[in-house]
Amino acid sequence: MSEAAATSRVMRFHAPSLALALALVACADRSISKLPPGQDLVEVKTLPVDLNRKIDILFVIDNSGSMREEQATLQRNFDEFINVLARVEGGLPDLHLGVVSTDTGCENNDVGDDGVLQITGITETVEADGDVIPTEAPCNVPAGQRFLQANAGADPTTLKQDFACIASRGTQGCGLEAPLEAMQRALTHPSNAGFVRDDAFLAVVFLGDEDDCSAGSSQLFTPTIPASEFGDRDSYRCFEYGVVCDGPEPRTEGTFANCVPLEDSPLIASVEGYVEFLRTFKDNVRDVIVAGITGPATPVAVGIQGSDESNPDWYKVEPSCSYGPKDAPQKAAPSIRLGSFLDAFPDRSVNATICDDDLSDGLIGIAETIRVAIGNPCLNEPLLDTNPDIAGDQFECSVAQVTDPDTAEEQRTVIPTCAAADGALPCWEFAPDEEQCGPDVDALVIRRAPGDAEMQPRGTVIEAACALAPPPAD
């Protein structure tokens, strides 16, 4: 068993249904509960029996005034995302790729981009007086649809160029960003017909430097007027009426803790409503992946705007991260509502910081999560040899087929090792898989009789748990 670099201790992957005539690695089929005392390092993998290479990916991109550099960084580094997806079993999966802005309107009766997938790119020219002049140009999107398509035979270079075009959303969008509302509209808008497929995974990726401020009432757009109960109309209104925290009273300078979405806000829509929408959008919630490249949810502090800001002497939420040159840093506000939304999809979510010089960590993490959901058989860490005095590897693993996982009807059937199965199928083994895992990295392979995988109920998975070798001593 080779020692691969660690990436995650919780993985989901697919194993091929055809038998592979490769060398077996003996492994006892004992329960992880019987591991040696003190053994607490376990790698867990969940494998979809029915291989599904289709995935629809929606990017929700902040197009407010501070996002020019972050959009450009996304475009420059999108190849990192595609490079990981290209390592999915069989090559690049069957992709639908769409982009929508966070602008769903900034005034009553204004719908902004309304969740419609974008098929033009926006180039902006900044004039000497500071005015920004946007210019739209068509992108290379297939006629009659509003999204890109790609599969294992696609030209990655062309795909990256086409994505860079539709991801150029400019900076003229509403400053009260509504990524959650934009997501819901994008997934239901009749103009986007054909983007979402019933039999595909769905991934939603949020990119922005402000928290969600999806309107729950038209009063959110009440302009600043003397003695307005809502205060100045800017991003602080989204914080004051969108979250609740421990700490000082609202409209007080200081540090806040334990901030969570305010679910009964008079102005801002409920995060739980968007969670419920997406959790029930697919027949199986495990077909949904969510990710955010945003400001970290902490720290949370409130200060006073200065003379160079939009509402001097009014309150502001201090950035939770920043990067770039000290004289002109890029900043991001804490994403409390978006962070809570992502947390509602455990094992199917990625939460990365936008304060990364090239966004590569977040993009790679998102692509890896998608790759794992589709199928990743690679063993990421060295397994524990429970008896090194015996020739060969003596690993501790438990493998089972599970129907109706995470429900009251869940049923488990233990799958034996191929070494112990005496020719019976299904069985499992470790074997090299250089195409998916690279050199010197083994994969867990499920061997099945022809047609057996197709006969299993939809959503059936293989769950495997193996004891990991302890990390080397310093």
Secondary structure by P-SEA (a helix, b strand, c coil): ccccccccccccccccccccccbbbbbbbcccccccccccbbbbbbbccccccbbbbbbbcccccccaaaaaaaaacaaaaaaaaaaccccccbbbbbbbcccccccccccccccccccbbbbbbbccccbbbbbbbbcccccccccccccccccaaaaaaaaaaaacccccccccccaaaaaaaaaccccccccccccbbbbbbbbcccccccccccccccccccccccccccaaaaaaacccccccccccccccccccccccccccccaaaaaaaaaacccccccbbbbbcccccccbbbbbbccccccccbbbbcccccccccccccccccaaaaaaaaacccccbbbbbcccccaaaaaaaaaaaaaaaaccccccbbbbccccccccccccbbbbbbcccccccbbbbbbbccccccccccbbbbbbbcccccccbbbbbbbbcccccccccccbbbbbbbbbcccccc
